[in-house]
Each structure stands twice: as C-alpha cells, then as structure tokens.
Amino acid sequence: MLVTACLRGDRESFDEIVDRYEGPLYNAAYRITGSVEDAMDATQTAFVNAFEKLHTFDPRYRFFSWIYRIVVNLSLNMVDRRRNESELD
C-alpha cells in the first residue's frame, strides 16, 4: 500500500499518491469553489495536510475518501471566506 510505504519514508510513494489523486481532487475543489486558483490552492493544501497528518490515517478505510474529505472541507472554507469578505465590502 502506498500510504504504508510513505509512512516508512518512501518519498516516491507520496509522489505516486499525488499523481493518482490530483485530478479527481482538483475537479472536486473546482466544482465547489468555481475558481481555478482556489481549486489549485485547495488541492495543493490538501496534499500538504495529508502528508503532515498521514500518521493519523486509519487504513481500515479508503485513502481516497480521507483525502477527498480534506479537499472538500478546504474548498468549502474558501467559499465561506470569500462570501464573508464580500459581505464586509
């Protein structure tokens, strides 16, 4: 499993995780944010957060579900922040 290899320090495993999931995560972020820049930021941040918190991943569940939830939450937070900023103007 790629996650296990990554936890053992195999950097190439995380690169493969990025290659495998970058497209679907970006698409989800774009559908939520409606912005190319925000979707790119959410996707990149999701991978950084996942890498930093990989030790908390429970292998009984699908990795994609875990990281998908991360990118969805980040994207929703971006939309909320944008809405709050426009309300202040």
Order of alpha helices (4+ residues) and beta strands (2+ residues): alpha-alpha-alpha-alpha
